[in-house]
Amino acid sequence: MLRISGHYSEDGSLGVPDHLNRRERSLNMAAVHSKDTGPEMAVRKIAHALGYRYRLHDPKLPGRPDLVFPSKHKAIFVHGCFWHRHNRCRRASTPKTHEAFWQEKFLGNAARDKSNRRQLKKLGWSVFTVWQCELKNPGRLAERLDEFLAG
């Protein structure tokens, strides 16, 4: 069997050496959350300051939007530029190792995002996506959120 640089994991697949040990990698991955992220908390704060009240992660709705405004039939997703592939952002880079894995992961995320949006729209909901990089200009984001929620 040809061995390329790296090592074989317990399941026999070729792995790439990790610069973190098993415990450090575990702690690193445990720190990645899908709810209550820094960007999500910042968007919540802006929406609240604008006077809007919302529900969080409604399990009855496709994709469990981050902020839900039931009386307005409006939903907001707060997306990380890296994980959800913000196409105009430098944060949407692709890791150089395990590129095939990452491409598949990102394509799956994008397909799921598109499906969730489509399903929400079929149910009569308006959907707004806030990208992580938009938080660099909170004033502009507040204007856009207010425009979406007031309209």
N, C-alpha and C positions, 0 to 999 in steps of 0.2 A: 504494500500500500504506500502511495506517495504521501509524504508528509510535508506540508507547507508550513511556513513559520506560524507558530502558535502552539496550542496544545490540544489534546483530545479531552473532552469532558467525559463524565461518567457514562453518558448515553452513546459515546462513540463519535459524536459529531466534533468537527474541528472548531475550536474556540480561539479567540484572540486573547492574549494575556491582558489582564485587567490591572490598571495601576493602583487599584484599591483592593484591600483584602476582602474576604467574604463578609466580615462584620461591618466594615466601612461601606461596602456596596449596599448591604441590607439597610443600614441607617440612611444612606443617601436615597434609596428608592422609597423607603417609608416616609420620607419627607415630601414626596410628590403626592399631592392630593388633587381630587377632582372637585371638591367642594370647599368653600370658605378660603379660597386662594387670596393672595394679596391683591391682584387685580380685581377680583370679584368684590372684595371688601371695599375697595376704593370706589367702584361703580355704585355699590349700595349707598355709600356715604353721600355721593353726589346726588343720587335719586332722592334720598331722604331729605337732603338740604333743599332740594327743589320743591319739597312738600308732597312727594309721592310716597304712597305706602304700597307694599308689595308682599307677595308670598315667595318663599324660597323653594326651589327644586320640586315643583309639584309632580308627584309620581304618576298622576293620572294623565299627564301630557307627554307626547312623544319627545324624547331627548331630555326630559326633566329640565326645562329652562332654568337658568340661574336666578332670574327675577321674573315673577309672574304678576301681572296686573289683571286679575279676573274680571273686574267690572268694565275694563276697557278692552278686554280680549287682546291684550298685548303681552308679548314675551321677549325677554332679552337673554341672549347668550353672551357670556364673557369668554372669549377664546384667547388662549395663548398663541402667539404668532408661530412658535416652533411646532407645537403639537397639531395645530389646525391649519398650518401651511398658508399663512398670510402672504399672498403672492407678491406684494409690493414691499416686503419688509426683509431687512438683513437678518432678522432673528429666525427666519424660516430656512436656515441652512440645513444641509443634510450631513449627518456624521459620515466620516470617511471609512469607518470600520463597519462591517455588516450592512453595507449599503442596500443589498437586496431586502434584508429584514426591514430596514427603515422605510424603504420605498413602499413595501407592502403595508406596513403600519400606517403610514401617512395617507395612502390611497384609501384604506379602510376608514380612517377617521373622516376624510373628506366625503366619502360616500355616505357614511352615517349622518354627518352634519346635513348634507343635502336632503337625505330622506326625512330627517326630523323636521327640517324647514318645510318641505313639501307637505308632510302630514299635518303640521300645524296650520298651514295656509288652507288646506282642504277643510279643516275644522273651523275655519273662519277667524283664525288668529293672525294678527300682524306680528312680524318677527323682526327684531333688530339685533345685529351682531356688533359687539364692542370688541375691538382688537386690543390686545395688551399694550401695543405701542401707542395707541391713542391716548393713554393715560399720561403721556408726556405733556399734553396740553389739556389740563382738566377744564379750563374755561371753555374751550371749543367743544369738548366732549359734553359738558353740561348743556350747552346750547343745542347740540344735536339730540341729546336725550330728551330735553324739554320739548323740542319740536316733534319728536316721535311720539311722546306720551300725550302731549296736548292735542295733537291732530286727530 
